[in-house]
Amino acid sequence: MLLARGESVVLDASWTCAAIRRAVEALDRRTHSDLVPLECNVPAETARTRIATRTRMASDASAAIAELMAAGSDPWPAAATIRTDTTPGEALELAAEEWRATPRSADLC
């Protein structure tokens, strides 16, 4: 609904399944949106440490779940990889740089 009204949205998910990503790409085309696919990536050891030391939150992810997801993840060549073994601010700036560098459909007309 927001995309159809021309609003910007952020879809935050694991996106490990190529079929689901294709469905989002189809939504992008139907709403004439500009999709900027970003894949956050962190070394497995850093992920394990973060999972083990984080405070209680809504996520039920464990180290075992993270490993299963990584092992079963479909390749995502269309996404820009954002390293998240940095500070949150640095990772955000890397994502913002990718967003700024992505051509917009309005720029192509």
N, C-alpha and C positions, 0 to 999 in steps of 0.2 A: 504494500500500500504506500509506504514512504517513497520507495523508488519510483513508483508510478506518478507521484506528485513532484518528482524532481529533487527529493531530499537525498542527502548523502547518508549512507549507513555503513556500519562496520559489522561484518559477520565474523564472529570469533568462534572458531570450532577447531577440532582436530584435523578435519579434512584429509584423513588418511585414505579414503575411498575415491578412486577416480570417477566412478559413476555419480557420486554425489556432487563432485566438483563440476562435472558436465551439466548437471541439472542447474547449478548456480550460474554457469556460463549461459545456459538457455534463458534463464531469468534475466540476466544481464542484457541479452539481445532483445527480449520482449519489452523491456522497460527502457531501452536505448540508454543504458547506463555505461559508465566507464569502470570496468572491473580492474582492480589492481591486486593481483594475487601475491601475497607475501607468505613465505613459509619460515616460521621461526625455527631456529636450529641451535641446539646446544649439545656439547659432548655428553655422552651417556653418563660418565662419572659425575659431571656437574649436575645433571638431572637427578641422579640418585641422591646426591648430597642435599640438594634443595628439597626433594620430597621428604627425606628423613628428618630435616631440621625445620620444616615450615610449621607454622602454628595452624591450629584447626581452621578449616575453611570448607566451603561448599563442595569442593572437588573430592571425589573418592579415589583419585588416582594413587596408585602405589608404585613402587619400583617395578614390580612384576607386571602391572598393567602397562606401564610406560614401555617396558621391553617388548611386550606382546604387540603393542601398537606400532612400535618402530619396525619390528620384524615383518608385520603384515601390511605396512604402508605401501601404497602404490606410488611409483615415481611421479613427480610433479614438475616436469621441465618448464612449464609456463610460469611458475612462481619464482619471484626473486627471493633468494635466501637471505634471511636476516639473522645474523649471529646474536644470540641472546646470552652469551657468556661474558657480557659486559655489564655496565650499570644499566638500570632501566632507562635513564635519560639517553645514554648512547644508543641503545637499541631503538628507542623511539626516533632518534634523529636519523638513523639508518633507514628506518621504515618511511619516515617523512621524505627523505631524499629519493627513495624509489617512487613514492607517490607523486612527487613533483616532476620526476623524470618521465613519467608515463604519459604518452600522448593522449589528449582528450579528443573525443569525436567532434566537439565543437571547433577544435583547432584544425580539423581536417577538411572543413567545408569551405 
